[in-house]
């Protein structure tokens, strides 16, 4: 445990009128530094997660962090991108810098502004996270890609509509207690299960309630080496990290197995000396409800084809065997792509320090797991976190 999270900040997610990529970044940087008890001059390196892919005209954004303080000038700053796992890519890059003893404190920021882009362009931008020679013309964009995955899963294992509706309902219920969430409304199982004018089918068996939200938002965390962290107010340590990148074309792999996800979880749990049952909760990448269901299997909660039963049995509810997405997940919280992974780490740090918003806090949380995914199980990042101070 050589790296800790020592500070964090989180914007509201949603359709944020009057904001820009720059204002979203600067809005969280100062708060994260204050939360860590540090000044800008004490930060040794800056990593910005920003997917963009056409959402913002400003496509050279690492130095926008400097707009928060002149004291950042001449410090190393880099933008990273790895599709929907961009935020965790930024976090893991910061971890590596500290592990290499090139910095004591690293500021990691994740940001995305999506809602100012017209609807058809949003779909085209998101499809850039797929293998365009095979999937570039998929109807309904990235929802169509996961709609095809859901259809294939249903064909192999049977209709999972009840389980998908239960996942959506769980996450929306959890999101009610998350003040940062884009949607703080308990939609209920019946609404999520039934097709209606307000919940139409979007792609294959996926309805609107099965799809994460188009969002604006930002989050930031401060990473510190353990020696420095132990002298600070709080320290949430990385017990383990793992990154497993898979082939981009889905035709080169069994897309129903999320093998990269399974590999990342296996590596992280082995390195941490833990099993999945040792964790207090997990924040996982529910870009679509079918993704969360398959992730249950990949992380070891269920055998292939049996992930739906884990949900229907209540095992992933807040009071279940392993609470999944107590924040409401991407489904309720929203999914501003570059910010998502940083948000997961910030919210996990809140949980482990007992400072999560009332109603969202998991009682006696000791170990938190994070899974952030880019593309259709292509970029797979796992972090396992533990409070040490």
C-alpha beads as a LAMMPS data file, in Angstrom:
LAMMPS data file: protein, C-alpha beads

389 atoms
388 bonds

1 atom types
1 bond types

-500.0 500.0 xlo xhi
-500.0 500.0 ylo yhi
-500.0 500.0 zlo zhi

Masses

1 110.0

Atoms # bond

1 1 1 0.000 0.000 0.000
2 1 1 2.216 2.751 -1.309
3 1 1 -0.469 5.176 -2.533
4 1 1 -3.500 6.692 -0.801
5 1 1 -6.390 8.957 -1.643
6 1 1 -6.126 11.923 0.723
7 1 1 -8.662 14.348 -0.728
8 1 1 -11.590 14.500 -3.127
9 1 1 -14.309 16.625 -4.667
10 1 1 -17.345 15.837 -6.791
11 1 1 -19.643 18.044 -8.857
12 1 1 -23.299 17.420 -9.412
13 1 1 -23.810 15.221 -12.491
14 1 1 -26.482 16.016 -15.067
15 1 1 -27.416 18.623 -17.629
16 1 1 -25.449 21.514 -16.159
17 1 1 -26.497 24.772 -17.787
18 1 1 -23.872 27.477 -18.139
19 1 1 -20.925 25.174 -17.489
20 1 1 -17.935 24.489 -19.729
21 1 1 -15.233 21.840 -19.595
22 1 1 -12.996 24.493 -18.050
23 1 1 -15.476 25.555 -15.385
24 1 1 -16.253 21.938 -14.486
25 1 1 -12.541 21.270 -13.972
26 1 1 -11.842 24.384 -11.936
27 1 1 -14.983 23.794 -9.888
28 1 1 -13.602 20.594 -8.343
29 1 1 -9.857 21.243 -8.189
30 1 1 -9.880 23.782 -5.369
31 1 1 -12.321 21.709 -3.318
32 1 1 -10.195 18.567 -3.691
33 1 1 -7.081 20.427 -2.556
34 1 1 -8.949 21.919 0.402
35 1 1 -10.265 18.484 1.309
36 1 1 -6.700 17.158 1.321
37 1 1 -5.330 20.171 3.198
38 1 1 -2.847 20.954 0.423
39 1 1 -1.931 23.968 -1.678
40 1 1 -1.565 23.860 -5.466
41 1 1 2.184 24.399 -5.080
42 1 1 2.443 21.074 -3.203
43 1 1 1.086 19.043 -6.116
44 1 1 3.877 17.381 -8.094
45 1 1 1.937 16.156 -11.127
46 1 1 -1.517 16.469 -12.693
47 1 1 -3.416 13.809 -14.645
48 1 1 -6.645 14.746 -16.446
49 1 1 -9.122 12.154 -17.686
50 1 1 -11.126 13.548 -20.623
51 1 1 -12.604 11.284 -23.311
52 1 1 -14.003 14.051 -25.530
53 1 1 -14.307 12.210 -28.905
54 1 1 -15.991 15.305 -30.315
55 1 1 -18.090 16.430 -27.339
56 1 1 -15.909 19.496 -26.785
57 1 1 -14.277 21.740 -29.396
58 1 1 -11.396 22.212 -26.957
59 1 1 -9.369 19.057 -27.514
60 1 1 -6.137 19.942 -25.671
61 1 1 -7.280 20.127 -22.085
62 1 1 -4.578 19.058 -19.601
63 1 1 -3.485 22.649 -18.952
64 1 1 -7.054 23.739 -18.230
65 1 1 -6.393 22.475 -14.697
66 1 1 -3.908 25.364 -14.405
67 1 1 -6.838 27.786 -14.647
68 1 1 -7.509 26.875 -11.007
69 1 1 -4.205 28.280 -9.745
70 1 1 -1.141 29.984 -11.188
71 1 1 0.899 27.809 -8.830
72 1 1 0.341 24.859 -11.174
73 1 1 2.433 26.515 -13.885
74 1 1 5.319 24.378 -15.190
75 1 1 4.178 21.255 -13.345
76 1 1 3.827 18.129 -15.506
77 1 1 0.236 17.714 -16.708
78 1 1 -1.071 15.013 -19.021
79 1 1 -4.452 14.135 -20.437
80 1 1 -5.247 10.411 -20.686
81 1 1 -8.061 8.619 -22.492
82 1 1 -9.299 5.021 -22.513
83 1 1 -12.952 5.267 -23.583
84 1 1 -15.445 4.980 -20.722
85 1 1 -12.634 3.890 -18.385
86 1 1 -10.810 7.198 -18.946
87 1 1 -11.273 8.290 -15.318
88 1 1 -9.735 5.137 -13.886
89 1 1 -6.964 5.269 -16.481
90 1 1 -6.106 8.694 -15.061
91 1 1 -6.246 7.409 -11.482
92 1 1 -4.044 4.398 -12.221
93 1 1 -1.547 6.601 -14.062
94 1 1 -1.288 8.785 -10.970
95 1 1 -0.791 5.707 -8.800
96 1 1 2.072 4.555 -11.037
97 1 1 3.781 7.943 -10.826
98 1 1 3.824 7.773 -7.035
99 1 1 4.840 4.104 -7.021
100 1 1 7.776 5.094 -9.231
101 1 1 8.717 7.698 -6.579
102 1 1 8.437 10.527 -9.096
103 1 1 5.899 12.407 -6.972
104 1 1 4.561 12.714 -3.441
105 1 1 1.190 14.218 -4.369
106 1 1 -0.676 13.808 -7.668
107 1 1 -3.912 15.581 -8.573
108 1 1 -6.273 13.503 -10.731
109 1 1 -9.261 15.159 -12.395
110 1 1 -11.958 13.597 -14.565
111 1 1 -14.353 15.647 -16.684
112 1 1 -16.881 15.442 -19.505
113 1 1 -19.477 17.751 -20.977
114 1 1 -21.903 15.781 -23.148
115 1 1 -25.314 17.450 -23.013
116 1 1 -24.448 20.408 -25.272
117 1 1 -23.981 17.972 -28.175
118 1 1 -26.986 17.192 -30.424
119 1 1 -28.485 13.739 -29.932
120 1 1 -27.357 12.115 -33.210
121 1 1 -23.799 13.343 -32.657
122 1 1 -23.789 11.891 -29.128
123 1 1 -24.451 8.456 -30.592
124 1 1 -21.685 8.846 -33.158
125 1 1 -19.220 10.098 -30.546
126 1 1 -19.931 7.140 -28.269
127 1 1 -19.542 4.665 -31.129
128 1 1 -15.930 5.806 -31.371
129 1 1 -15.389 3.534 -28.366
130 1 1 -16.269 0.507 -30.518
131 1 1 -14.476 -1.215 -33.402
132 1 1 -15.761 0.895 -36.273
133 1 1 -15.113 -1.596 -39.120
134 1 1 -17.555 -3.979 -37.442
135 1 1 -19.805 -1.791 -35.266
136 1 1 -19.641 1.681 -36.802
137 1 1 -23.081 1.410 -38.402
138 1 1 -24.854 -0.162 -35.419
139 1 1 -28.385 1.278 -35.103
140 1 1 -28.934 3.161 -31.813
141 1 1 -25.198 3.680 -31.391
142 1 1 -23.483 2.202 -28.345
143 1 1 -26.851 1.247 -26.893
144 1 1 -27.213 -0.890 -29.994
145 1 1 -23.887 -2.591 -29.275
146 1 1 -25.046 -3.554 -25.779
147 1 1 -28.516 -4.350 -27.096
148 1 1 -26.855 -6.951 -29.302
149 1 1 -24.940 -8.283 -26.295
150 1 1 -28.182 -8.527 -24.314
151 1 1 -29.932 -10.323 -27.177
152 1 1 -27.096 -12.840 -27.411
153 1 1 -27.152 -13.377 -23.627
154 1 1 -30.936 -13.903 -23.688
155 1 1 -30.596 -16.367 -26.550
156 1 1 -27.970 -18.398 -24.675
157 1 1 -29.288 -18.209 -21.108
158 1 1 -32.943 -17.249 -21.387
159 1 1 -34.927 -14.036 -20.944
160 1 1 -33.340 -11.860 -18.259
161 1 1 -35.818 -8.976 -18.411
162 1 1 -36.834 -9.424 -14.771
163 1 1 -33.210 -9.253 -13.599
164 1 1 -32.389 -6.221 -15.756
165 1 1 -35.418 -4.368 -14.406
166 1 1 -34.383 -5.274 -10.859
167 1 1 -30.871 -3.909 -11.476
168 1 1 -32.269 -0.656 -12.844
169 1 1 -34.736 -0.324 -9.959
170 1 1 -31.998 -1.033 -7.381
171 1 1 -29.684 1.579 -8.779
172 1 1 -32.371 4.230 -9.077
173 1 1 -33.456 3.534 -5.495
174 1 1 -29.837 3.894 -4.334
175 1 1 -29.430 7.093 -6.323
176 1 1 -32.106 8.831 -4.263
177 1 1 -29.552 9.178 -1.437
178 1 1 -26.770 10.495 -3.671
179 1 1 -26.867 14.299 -3.907
180 1 1 -24.419 14.198 -6.824
181 1 1 -26.679 11.949 -8.911
182 1 1 -28.308 13.173 -12.070
183 1 1 -31.532 11.302 -11.300
184 1 1 -32.614 11.085 -7.652
185 1 1 -35.887 9.260 -8.178
186 1 1 -36.964 5.777 -7.141
187 1 1 -38.595 4.546 -10.352
188 1 1 -39.648 1.199 -8.889
189 1 1 -39.408 -2.276 -10.379
190 1 1 -42.755 -2.200 -12.181
191 1 1 -41.874 0.948 -14.135
192 1 1 -38.460 -0.436 -15.094
193 1 1 -39.942 -3.792 -16.120
194 1 1 -42.782 -2.583 -18.329
195 1 1 -42.529 -1.041 -21.768
196 1 1 -44.318 2.318 -21.857
197 1 1 -44.275 5.672 -23.594
198 1 1 -41.849 6.860 -20.912
199 1 1 -39.824 3.651 -20.987
200 1 1 -39.669 2.452 -24.582
201 1 1 -37.362 -0.170 -26.006
202 1 1 -34.122 1.442 -27.187
203 1 1 -32.084 -1.429 -28.596
204 1 1 -32.851 -5.141 -28.568
205 1 1 -34.302 -6.058 -25.158
206 1 1 -32.916 -2.889 -23.528
207 1 1 -35.385 -0.191 -22.542
208 1 1 -34.622 3.381 -21.595
209 1 1 -34.277 2.406 -17.941
210 1 1 -31.548 -0.061 -18.929
211 1 1 -29.305 2.716 -20.277
212 1 1 -27.081 5.145 -18.392
213 1 1 -27.629 8.863 -18.749
214 1 1 -25.911 11.429 -20.961
215 1 1 -24.258 13.741 -18.449
216 1 1 -21.969 16.626 -17.650
217 1 1 -19.767 16.561 -14.575
218 1 1 -16.363 16.418 -12.946
219 1 1 -14.614 14.794 -10.006
220 1 1 -11.137 15.110 -8.552
221 1 1 -8.983 13.190 -6.100
222 1 1 -5.599 13.823 -4.530
223 1 1 -3.196 10.883 -4.435
224 1 1 -0.348 10.866 -1.904
225 1 1 2.408 8.458 -1.021
226 1 1 1.683 6.547 2.166
227 1 1 4.354 8.268 4.220
228 1 1 2.859 11.677 3.436
229 1 1 -0.712 10.396 3.769
230 1 1 -0.186 9.136 7.305
231 1 1 0.684 12.686 8.356
232 1 1 -2.528 14.033 6.783
233 1 1 -6.118 14.028 8.028
234 1 1 -7.182 10.828 6.259
235 1 1 -5.750 8.102 4.055
236 1 1 -7.632 5.588 1.899
237 1 1 -5.058 3.178 0.502
238 1 1 -4.975 1.244 -2.747
239 1 1 -4.760 -2.329 -1.545
240 1 1 -4.467 -3.419 -5.184
241 1 1 -4.952 -2.166 -8.736
242 1 1 -5.266 -4.081 -11.981
243 1 1 -5.743 -3.165 -15.626
244 1 1 -6.536 -5.750 -18.306
245 1 1 -6.949 -4.558 -21.902
246 1 1 -8.706 -6.857 -24.386
247 1 1 -9.123 -6.972 -28.153
248 1 1 -11.229 -4.158 -29.587
249 1 1 -13.245 -6.292 -32.069
250 1 1 -15.919 -8.290 -30.283
251 1 1 -15.580 -10.910 -33.033
252 1 1 -12.212 -11.936 -31.533
253 1 1 -13.634 -12.917 -28.141
254 1 1 -16.655 -14.345 -26.325
255 1 1 -18.416 -11.090 -25.532
256 1 1 -20.732 -12.765 -23.013
257 1 1 -17.865 -13.605 -20.687
258 1 1 -16.260 -10.174 -20.141
259 1 1 -12.924 -11.974 -19.873
260 1 1 -10.959 -8.747 -19.424
261 1 1 -13.169 -7.817 -16.482
262 1 1 -12.706 -11.268 -14.957
263 1 1 -8.933 -11.068 -15.455
264 1 1 -8.684 -7.640 -13.836
265 1 1 -10.734 -8.758 -10.841
266 1 1 -8.700 -11.953 -10.451
267 1 1 -5.401 -10.068 -10.553
268 1 1 -6.534 -7.407 -8.093
269 1 1 -8.045 -9.824 -5.587
270 1 1 -4.960 -12.056 -5.738
271 1 1 -2.631 -9.113 -5.224
272 1 1 -4.767 -7.903 -2.307
273 1 1 -4.914 -11.367 -0.731
274 1 1 -8.722 -11.236 -0.744
275 1 1 -11.798 -12.891 -2.181
276 1 1 -14.835 -11.098 -3.550
277 1 1 -16.703 -11.946 -0.339
278 1 1 -14.216 -9.911 1.719
279 1 1 -15.391 -6.651 0.132
280 1 1 -17.908 -4.393 1.859
281 1 1 -19.317 -2.991 -1.393
282 1 1 -18.484 -2.495 -5.073
283 1 1 -18.969 0.420 -7.436
284 1 1 -19.237 -1.191 -10.871
285 1 1 -19.701 0.008 -14.432
286 1 1 -23.413 -0.266 -15.216
287 1 1 -23.371 1.666 -18.490
288 1 1 -26.245 -0.695 -19.336
289 1 1 -27.992 -3.087 -16.980
290 1 1 -26.800 -6.087 -18.998
291 1 1 -23.231 -4.950 -18.262
292 1 1 -23.811 -5.032 -14.507
293 1 1 -25.399 -8.477 -14.787
294 1 1 -22.447 -9.944 -16.708
295 1 1 -20.025 -8.197 -14.335
296 1 1 -21.566 -10.173 -11.453
297 1 1 -20.344 -13.292 -13.215
298 1 1 -16.961 -11.840 -14.136
299 1 1 -16.214 -10.736 -10.561
300 1 1 -17.123 -14.166 -9.218
301 1 1 -20.527 -13.616 -7.626
302 1 1 -22.192 -16.091 -9.974
303 1 1 -21.394 -18.705 -12.586
304 1 1 -21.923 -17.853 -16.277
305 1 1 -25.606 -17.446 -17.040
306 1 1 -26.579 -17.104 -13.377
307 1 1 -25.943 -13.427 -12.733
308 1 1 -29.638 -12.615 -12.897
309 1 1 -30.342 -14.870 -9.940
310 1 1 -27.865 -12.942 -7.801
311 1 1 -29.894 -9.782 -8.415
312 1 1 -33.312 -11.366 -8.028
313 1 1 -32.238 -12.948 -4.743
314 1 1 -31.337 -9.493 -3.400
315 1 1 -27.650 -10.283 -2.961
316 1 1 -26.508 -6.977 -4.478
317 1 1 -28.961 -4.713 -2.665
318 1 1 -27.575 -2.295 -0.073
319 1 1 -28.425 -4.801 2.675
320 1 1 -27.405 -7.864 0.663
321 1 1 -24.380 -10.140 0.489
322 1 1 -22.363 -7.577 -1.492
323 1 1 -23.907 -4.145 -2.088
324 1 1 -23.333 -3.124 -5.700
325 1 1 -23.501 0.538 -6.705
326 1 1 -24.691 2.093 -3.437
327 1 1 -24.168 5.433 -5.226
328 1 1 -26.827 4.562 -7.799
329 1 1 -24.167 3.682 -10.331
330 1 1 -23.964 5.169 -13.790
331 1 1 -27.639 4.339 -14.189
332 1 1 -28.825 6.950 -11.679
333 1 1 -25.674 8.998 -11.052
334 1 1 -25.043 9.662 -14.736
335 1 1 -22.057 8.878 -16.933
336 1 1 -19.942 11.912 -17.907
337 1 1 -17.372 9.631 -19.443
338 1 1 -14.050 11.115 -18.356
339 1 1 -15.351 11.783 -14.855
340 1 1 -16.879 8.376 -14.138
341 1 1 -13.808 6.489 -12.909
342 1 1 -12.610 9.388 -10.772
343 1 1 -16.122 9.657 -9.329
344 1 1 -16.060 5.960 -8.405
345 1 1 -12.801 6.450 -6.500
346 1 1 -14.023 9.608 -4.755
347 1 1 -17.296 7.987 -3.663
348 1 1 -15.466 4.868 -2.488
349 1 1 -13.156 7.036 -0.390
350 1 1 -16.225 8.693 1.128
351 1 1 -17.688 5.295 1.992
352 1 1 -14.499 4.053 3.624
353 1 1 -14.073 7.210 5.710
354 1 1 -17.717 7.123 6.821
355 1 1 -18.426 10.450 5.129
356 1 1 -20.738 9.290 2.334
357 1 1 -24.068 11.137 2.136
358 1 1 -26.729 10.053 4.615
359 1 1 -28.647 7.072 3.288
360 1 1 -25.875 6.128 0.876
361 1 1 -23.364 5.126 3.549
362 1 1 -22.705 1.392 3.897
363 1 1 -22.458 0.516 7.589
364 1 1 -18.989 -0.495 8.773
365 1 1 -17.502 -0.337 5.281
366 1 1 -13.898 -1.572 5.409
367 1 1 -12.978 -2.676 1.883
368 1 1 -14.308 -1.202 -1.341
369 1 1 -14.020 -2.536 -4.875
370 1 1 -14.194 -0.474 -8.068
371 1 1 -14.658 -1.703 -11.635
372 1 1 -14.562 0.789 -14.512
373 1 1 -14.910 -0.421 -18.104
374 1 1 -14.073 1.161 -21.446
375 1 1 -15.854 0.006 -24.575
376 1 1 -17.535 -3.391 -24.551
377 1 1 -15.276 -4.947 -21.879
378 1 1 -12.126 -3.728 -23.688
379 1 1 -10.459 -1.486 -21.059
380 1 1 -10.933 -3.061 -17.644
381 1 1 -9.740 -1.380 -14.430
382 1 1 -10.136 -2.665 -10.871
383 1 1 -9.122 -0.887 -7.666
384 1 1 -9.463 -2.322 -4.170
385 1 1 -9.440 0.331 -1.455
386 1 1 -8.966 0.255 2.321
387 1 1 -8.845 3.041 4.861
388 1 1 -5.607 3.143 6.849
389 1 1 -6.185 6.437 8.654

Bonds

1 1 1 2
2 1 2 3
3 1 3 4
4 1 4 5
5 1 5 6
6 1 6 7
7 1 7 8
8 1 8 9
9 1 9 10
10 1 10 11
11 1 11 12
12 1 12 13
13 1 13 14
14 1 14 15
15 1 15 16
16 1 16 17
17 1 17 18
18 1 18 19
19 1 19 20
20 1 20 21
21 1 21 22
22 1 22 23
23 1 23 24
24 1 24 25
25 1 25 26
26 1 26 27
27 1 27 28
28 1 28 29
29 1 29 30
30 1 30 31
31 1 31 32
32 1 32 33
33 1 33 34
34 1 34 35
35 1 35 36
36 1 36 37
37 1 37 38
38 1 38 39
39 1 39 40
40 1 40 41
41 1 41 42
42 1 42 43
43 1 43 44
44 1 44 45
45 1 45 46
46 1 46 47
47 1 47 48
48 1 48 49
49 1 49 50
50 1 50 51
51 1 51 52
52 1 52 53
53 1 53 54
54 1 54 55
55 1 55 56
56 1 56 57
57 1 57 58
58 1 58 59
59 1 59 60
60 1 60 61
61 1 61 62
62 1 62 63
63 1 63 64
64 1 64 65
65 1 65 66
66 1 66 67
67 1 67 68
68 1 68 69
69 1 69 70
70 1 70 71
71 1 71 72
72 1 72 73
73 1 73 74
74 1 74 75
75 1 75 76
76 1 76 77
77 1 77 78
78 1 78 79
79 1 79 80
80 1 80 81
81 1 81 82
82 1 82 83
83 1 83 84
84 1 84 85
85 1 85 86
86 1 86 87
87 1 87 88
88 1 88 89
89 1 89 90
90 1 90 91
91 1 91 92
92 1 92 93
93 1 93 94
94 1 94 95
95 1 95 96
96 1 96 97
97 1 97 98
98 1 98 99
99 1 99 100
100 1 100 101
101 1 101 102
102 1 102 103
103 1 103 104
104 1 104 105
105 1 105 106
106 1 106 107
107 1 107 108
108 1 108 109
109 1 109 110
110 1 110 111
111 1 111 112
112 1 112 113
113 1 113 114
114 1 114 115
115 1 115 116
116 1 116 117
117 1 117 118
118 1 118 119
119 1 119 120
120 1 120 121
121 1 121 122
122 1 122 123
123 1 123 124
124 1 124 125
125 1 125 126
126 1 126 127
127 1 127 128
128 1 128 129
129 1 129 130
130 1 130 131
131 1 131 132
132 1 132 133
133 1 133 134
134 1 134 135
135 1 135 136
136 1 136 137
137 1 137 138
138 1 138 139
139 1 139 140
140 1 140 141
141 1 141 142
142 1 142 143
143 1 143 144
144 1 144 145
145 1 145 146
146 1 146 147
147 1 147 148
148 1 148 149
149 1 149 150
150 1 150 151
151 1 151 152
152 1 152 153
153 1 153 154
154 1 154 155
155 1 155 156
156 1 156 157
157 1 157 158
158 1 158 159
159 1 159 160
160 1 160 161
161 1 161 162
162 1 162 163
163 1 163 164
164 1 164 165
165 1 165 166
166 1 166 167
167 1 167 168
168 1 168 169
169 1 169 170
170 1 170 171
171 1 171 172
172 1 172 173
173 1 173 174
174 1 174 175
175 1 175 176
176 1 176 177
177 1 177 178
178 1 178 179
179 1 179 180
180 1 180 181
181 1 181 182
182 1 182 183
183 1 183 184
184 1 184 185
185 1 185 186
186 1 186 187
187 1 187 188
188 1 188 189
189 1 189 190
190 1 190 191
191 1 191 192
192 1 192 193
193 1 193 194
194 1 194 195
195 1 195 196
196 1 196 197
197 1 197 198
198 1 198 199
199 1 199 200
200 1 200 201
201 1 201 202
202 1 202 203
203 1 203 204
204 1 204 205
205 1 205 206
206 1 206 207
207 1 207 208
208 1 208 209
209 1 209 210
210 1 210 211
211 1 211 212
212 1 212 213
213 1 213 214
214 1 214 215
215 1 215 216
216 1 216 217
217 1 217 218
218 1 218 219
219 1 219 220
220 1 220 221
221 1 221 222
222 1 222 223
223 1 223 224
224 1 224 225
225 1 225 226
226 1 226 227
227 1 227 228
228 1 228 229
229 1 229 230
230 1 230 231
231 1 231 232
232 1 232 233
233 1 233 234
234 1 234 235
235 1 235 236
236 1 236 237
237 1 237 238
238 1 238 239
239 1 239 240
240 1 240 241
241 1 241 242
242 1 242 243
243 1 243 244
244 1 244 245
245 1 245 246
246 1 246 247
247 1 247 248
248 1 248 249
249 1 249 250
250 1 250 251
251 1 251 252
252 1 252 253
253 1 253 254
254 1 254 255
255 1 255 256
256 1 256 257
257 1 257 258
258 1 258 259
259 1 259 260
260 1 260 261
261 1 261 262
262 1 262 263
263 1 263 264
264 1 264 265
265 1 265 266
266 1 266 267
267 1 267 268
268 1 268 269
269 1 269 270
270 1 270 271
271 1 271 272
272 1 272 273
273 1 273 274
274 1 274 275
275 1 275 276
276 1 276 277
277 1 277 278
278 1 278 279
279 1 279 280
280 1 280 281
281 1 281 282
282 1 282 283
283 1 283 284
284 1 284 285
285 1 285 286
286 1 286 287
287 1 287 288
288 1 288 289
289 1 289 290
290 1 290 291
291 1 291 292
292 1 292 293
293 1 293 294
294 1 294 295
295 1 295 296
296 1 296 297
297 1 297 298
298 1 298 299
299 1 299 300
300 1 300 301
301 1 301 302
302 1 302 303
303 1 303 304
304 1 304 305
305 1 305 306
306 1 306 307
307 1 307 308
308 1 308 309
309 1 309 310
310 1 310 311
311 1 311 312
312 1 312 313
313 1 313 314
314 1 314 315
315 1 315 316
316 1 316 317
317 1 317 318
318 1 318 319
319 1 319 320
320 1 320 321
321 1 321 322
322 1 322 323
323 1 323 324
324 1 324 325
325 1 325 326
326 1 326 327
327 1 327 328
328 1 328 329
329 1 329 330
330 1 330 331
331 1 331 332
332 1 332 333
333 1 333 334
334 1 334 335
335 1 335 336
336 1 336 337
337 1 337 338
338 1 338 339
339 1 339 340
340 1 340 341
341 1 341 342
342 1 342 343
343 1 343 344
344 1 344 345
345 1 345 346
346 1 346 347
347 1 347 348
348 1 348 349
349 1 349 350
350 1 350 351
351 1 351 352
352 1 352 353
353 1 353 354
354 1 354 355
355 1 355 356
356 1 356 357
357 1 357 358
358 1 358 359
359 1 359 360
360 1 360 361
361 1 361 362
362 1 362 363
363 1 363 364
364 1 364 365
365 1 365 366
366 1 366 367
367 1 367 368
368 1 368 369
369 1 369 370
370 1 370 371
371 1 371 372
372 1 372 373
373 1 373 374
374 1 374 375
375 1 375 376
376 1 376 377
377 1 377 378
378 1 378 379
379 1 379 380
380 1 380 381
381 1 381 382
382 1 382 383
383 1 383 384
384 1 384 385
385 1 385 386
386 1 386 387
387 1 387 388
388 1 388 389
